[in-house]
Amino acid sequence: MSTLPAQQSAAHLLPGRQVHTDPGLMAQIVAAAADAIFSEDLDGRITSWNAGAERLYGRPAREMLGKDTETLLPEETAEQLGNVHALALSGERVEHFDTWHLRPDGTRVPISLTVSPLRDASGAVAGLATIAKDVTERLQHSAALEEAHRTLEKQHVALRRSNRDLEQFAYVASHDLAEPLRVMTGFVQLLEKRYADVLDERGRRYVFHVVDGAARMRILIGDLLEYSRFLRSEPGSEAVDTNAVARRAVASADAADVEIGDLPAVWCDEAAVFAVLQNLISNAVKFHRPDLTSHVKVAGEVIDGVVQLSVDDDGIGIEEEYRERVFGMFSRLHVREEYAGTGIGLAIVQQVAERSDGRAWVETSPLGGCRFCITLPAPPKSRGTA
């Protein structure tokens, strides 16, 4: 600023020599600065006012020189700015202090202030220099982010409520449907037993279809209950011995030719891991090529702190266009007469993956059939954390 003494000009040290900035050049730089820069004396009267200040406040230098800086302050910020000025007058620099200033028409301007003490030749504080930056754009951006955050939070709340209602519906519907289904099945079977000699071939066929349909409905309800159990439960947090669980899954699936590699432990719950491996191994065994004994391989590895489990088979495979669809609830690619099942197993696999912040997918296996993969958290020690 032109009011600064020569000894207050900036000095920059370069390798091998010292360079002093010309005070006149410094005054030109201040005058041309985009930010508002002004100075005041110990009584708070403005002693310099650059072009940036004229643009920010809408007041020319001839009007502001000699005016008290309090004319820039809204009433509610006067005390705050007084404390800032007092701190700067004690010799401390105050940086990036966010507050409000006024324009002549009363418009409040959000600004960020840096207030520095000015010293005379003896080193005593002789006034203050203020750099004011208009932060309207930053404030608008921050407000937009806050509004987006509030909107997102509302959407999350609505989604959580919707999911909770859906989970409750799935559980109640499947649970409450089971009892009337048992009653219906029982009475139809009694009808078949007591009136067998009265029913003709068509009547017996009708009874068979009712009983068969009820049996399939019972299986569907059981699978829906199983699926809702994973919807309603929180992800587990224990180290699971995946090798032991895989052996149990193989025994449960009554599978013969299943090769289990050295599987890493996962940070999940044992029931969920068992459901995943049981469903994947059962599927691999079920969808084998006609007249061939299936071969299944279970493997796993830790990749970037996450366990990837894979189940390979040499079965009939899945066309790429259907690979997303197979994880849908009750989704089937084959008629029931070809391959039994309700199509809930892979939906459970995906549900376990998603609730553990992992994912599930299918690709072509080197064995010629499918490779189903799922990622689950590794135990903390495997992630390199305490």
N, C-alpha and C positions, 0 to 999 in steps of 0.2 A: 504494500500500500504506500502511497506517496507520503503518508504521515509518519512512516516508520523512520527512525534514525538509521544512518548508514550502517552502524555496527550490527543491526538486526537483519541484514540481508543474508540469504541462504549461502552456506559454504558447502561445497561438495568435494570430497577427497577422491582423486583419481590416482592410479598407480604412478608413483614417482613425482607427483606434484599436487599442489593445492590450488583450486580454482575458486575465486570469489565471484558470485553473481552480482552484476551491476544493479544498484538499487533502482535506477531508471527502468532497466529492462524488467526487473521484478514487478514494478508498478504497472507496466504494460501487460504483463502476464495476468496479474490480478484483475486488471480492468477488462481483459478479454475472456476471463474464465466463464464457463457456462453456469457454474453454481453461483449463488448469491454470496458475496463476501463483503462484510462491512466491519468497521471498528468503532469503538466507543471509548470515552475517557473514564476516569474514576467516578465521575458523577452520572454515568450512564447516558451521556450525550453522544450522538453519532458523529464521528469525525471523518469517516470515509464510506463511500457507497458505490459499488461497481455496477456495470451494466447488467450483470446477472441478477443483482438485487432489484434493479429497476423492473426487470422482466418478471421476477417472481412475485414481487409485492405490488407491482403496478404503480409505483411512486418514483418520480425522478429524484436524482441526487440533490438538485437545488431545493427541493421540498423537504428532504430528510436530513440534510446536514444541520447539526445543532439540535435536532429533535431528540426527545428522550426515547430510549428503546422500548419503554413501556407502551408506547403507542402501537407497537406491533403485537401486543399480547392480549388474547382473550382474558377476561377476568378470572376464569377458573384455572388458567395456567400461570398466572402472575407469580404465585407463591413458588411453584416448581422452578420457574426460570430464575427467580430470585435466589434460590438455593444453588442453582447451577452457576450463576454469576459469582456468588460468594465463594464457591469452591475454586473457580478460575482466578478470582482476585487473590486467593491465598497462594497462588502459584501453581495450581494443578490444572492439567489439560483435561477437559471433559469431551469424550468422543461419542459420536453417534447417539445423541440423546433425542429420542422421538417425542415430539410435542406438536402444538398447533400455533400458527401465527395468523394474523389478520390482514386482509386486503382493505383498501379504503371503503369498499361497498359492504364491508362486514363479513365477507366470505372467509370462512376458516380454511386454512391451507395446512395439510399434514406435512411436516418437515422433519428432517433429521439434522441436528445441530452438532457441530464441533466447535467448542469454545476454548480459546487458548489465551493465556496471559501475554501481554506485551510488556517488555521491560525497557527501561531507559538505559543510558550509558553506565549508570552505577549498578544496574542489575535489579533495581526495584521495579515492582509491577506498576506500570503507568497507564494501563488500559486493557481492553480486551479485543481480540479479533474473533469474529464469528463466521463460520462457513455454514450456510443453510442450503440443504438439498431438498427439492420437492419430491416427496415419496408418495404422491397420489397414485401413481401407477402400481407401485408395490403394495399399497394399501388395498387397492381394488383387486389386485391379484390374490392377496391374502384373504380378502372377503369372499372372493369367488371360490377359493379352495375350501374355506370354512363351510360355505353353503353346499359345495359338492360333498364335503365330508358329512354334513348333517343329512343330506339327501341319501347318501350311501348308507349311513347308519340306519335311517328309517327303512330303507329297502332290506337291510340285513335283519332288522327286527321283524319286518313283515315276512321275510323268507323263513326265519327261525320259527315264527308262529305257524306259518303254513306247513313247514316240515313236521313240527310237533303235532299239529292236527292230523296230518297224513299218517304219521307213525301211530298215533292213537287210534285212528280209524282202521288202519291195517290190522292192528292187534285185536281191537274189539270185534271187528267184522269177522276175522278168522276164528277167534275164540268163540263168539256167540253162534257162528254158523255150524260149529262142530256138533253141538247138542241136537238141534233139529235134524241134522243129517244122520246121526246115529239112530234117532227114532224112526226116520223114514226108511232107512236100510233094514232095521229090525222088522218093521211091519211088512215090508215087501218080501223079506225072507220067510216070514211066517205065512204069508199068503201063498208063496210057492210051495211050502211044506204041507200045509193043511189042504190045499185045493189042487194038489198035483194031479190027482186023477180026474179032475174036472176040466183043467186047462188043456187046450189043444196045443199043437206045435207052435202056432202063432202066439198064443198066450204065454207059453213058456219062454219064447224068444223075447217077447216084450218084457217079461219079468227079468230075464237075463240082462237086457240092456239097461233097465233101471238099476239093478244091483251093480252092474259094471260101471255105469255112470256115477253112482254114489261112491263107489270105491275110488274112482279117479278124482272125484271131488274131495274125498277125504285126504288123498295125497296132496292135492293142490292146497287145501287149507293148512295141512301140516307144513308144507313148504313156505306158504305165506307167513305162518307163525315164525318159522325159522328166519325168514328174511326180516320180519319186523323186529326180531330180537336183536339183530345187528344194527338196525336203524335206531333202536332206542337205547343201546348201550354205548358208553364212552370207550374210546380206544384204551386198551390196556397199557401198562407201563412196567413190564417185567421182561427179563431176559428169558427167551423161550428156546429150549433145546430143539432146534428144527429137525435134527436127525432122528431123534426119538419120535417126534410127532409124525414125521414122514413114514416111519416104520409102522406106526399105528394106522395111518391112513391107508397104507398098502394092504394091511391085514383086513381093514374094514371094507376095502373095495374088492377083496377076494381076487387080487391080481397076482398073476404068476411071474411073468417076465418083466420085473420092474427093477431098474438099476438106480440106486441112490448114491449120489456122490457125497463128498464131504461138505455138508451144508453149514453155512455160518449161522450163528444165533441171531434172532431178531428181537426188537424191543416192541412187544405187542402183548396180546393175551393168547394163551394156549388154545382156547376154544376157537378163536378166529383163525389162527394158523392151521389148526386141524381142519376146519371147514374149507379153507382155501385148498389145501393139499388133497383132501379127500375128493372134493369136486373136480379138481383138475386131473387127478390120477384116474378117477372113475370115468371121466369123459374120454381120456386118452385110451383107456382099455375098451370102452364101449364102441367108439367109432373106428374100429379096426377094419382092415380090408377083408372082404369075403374070403373064407377058406384059409385065412392066414392067422397065426398066433401073433398078437400084438407085442411089440417091444416098446417099453417106456423108459425114459431116462429123466431123473430128477436131479437138477444141479443148482448151484447158487454161488454167488460171489459178492464181495463188498466193493461198491463203486462210489467213490467220493462220499463215504460215510453212510451210504444207503445200501441195503441188501436187495439184490435182484435174484429172485427165485424163478426157475424156468422148468417147465415140464414138456419134454419132447416125445413125440410118438411117430410111428411109421404108418399111421392110419390113412383115412380117406381125404384128409385135409379140408380146408375151407377156402372158397374163392375170395379173392381180395375184396370184392364189392360187398361181401357179407360179414366182414371181420369186425365192424363196429356193431352191427345188428345183434351178433350173438350174445353180447353182454346185456341186452335188454331183458326186462322182466318177462318171464314166460315166453321168451322168444325161442322158436324152434325152426330149424332148417329142413327137418325131415319129418315125415308123417309118423304117428305113434306106432303104427304097425311095423315100421322099419327099425326104429330105435326108441326104446321106452324113455320116459322121463318127462318132467314138466317144463324144463327150460328155466328153472330158478337158480340152478347151481352157479352159473357164470355171473348172474346178477349179484349173488352173494359175494363172489370173488371181487367184483368191482366195488361193491359197497365197503368191504373190508379195506381195500386199497385206498379209496377216497377218504374214509374217515381217519386213516393213518397218514394223510397227506402224500400218498403214493399214487400209483396208477397201474392199470392192468391192460394188456394188449395181446394180440395174437399175430404171429408171423409164420413164414414157412420154415419148417424144421429141416436140418441137415439129414434127418432120418427119412425124410420124404413126406411126412404128414404135417402136423401142426406143432408149433412151439408156443405155448402160453406162458406169458411172463407177468410177474407182479413185483412191484417194489414196496418194501416195508422198511421202517426205521431200523438202523443197527443199534445195538447197545451203546451207551455213552462211551465206553472205553474203546470201542471200535471206531468211533468218530473222532477220537483224539481229544475228547473232553473229559473232565473230571466227573 
